[in-house]
Amino acid sequence: MAAVLEPSLSIRTMQRGDLSAVIALEKASYPFPWSRGIFSDCLRVGYRCHVIEADGRLAGYTIVSMAVDEAHLLNLCIDPDRRRQGLASVMLDHILREVRIAGMDRLFLEVRPSNRAAVALYRRRGFRVIGRRPGYYPTTDGREDAMVMVLHLDPENE
């Protein structure tokens, strides 16, 4: 009989010292990654930036902006070697707690329709498609539309 151990997970606020690891993860995940400057700006302006560590190693990150009563999930990324282990669900649940505590009414996001795993995750959490942004994402052979999704956090607004 073999024992399967669960990884030790922790979520914490992203620090400037995390940027090299975050950027390496970003480059491993996307053909058109965000730059160091974009991440630095997100930290500088006070976006909610978090990392998840699995067994002491950075395994993912999120970036969320909040204004008035709306939040926008700008980036949720999990290390390609750690995908399909539930880390994105853990991070999304963390985001949902944070935006509710902050008093947000809605959480918006854009997602590639071709990213079926992400679309399925968001749908399982109650997000619904409210529109498209044509040509939003660059691809190696052109551009891909974005699905715009929203989750109403206050049941009275659904």
HELIX and SHEET records of a PDB file:
HELIX    1   1 ARG A   16  ASP A   18  5                                   3    
HELIX    2   2 LEU A   19  SER A   29  1                                  11    
HELIX    3   3 ARG A   36  ARG A   44  1                                   9    
HELIX    4   4 PRO A   80  ARG A   82  5                                   3    
HELIX    5   5 LEU A   87  ILE A  101  1                                  15    
HELIX    6   6 ARG A  116  ARG A  124  1                                   9    
HELIX    7   7 PRO A  155  ASN A  157  5                                   3    
SHEET    1   A 7 LEU A   9  THR A  13  0                                        
SHEET    2   A 7 ARG A  48  ALA A  54 -1                                        
SHEET    3   A 7 ARG A  57  ALA A  67 -1                                        
SHEET    4   A 7 GLU A  70  ILE A  78 -1                                        
SHEET    5   A 7 ARG A 106  VAL A 111  1                                        
SHEET    6   A 7 GLY A 142  HIS A 152 -1                                        
SHEET    7   A 7 ARG A 128  THR A 139 -1                                        
END                                                                             
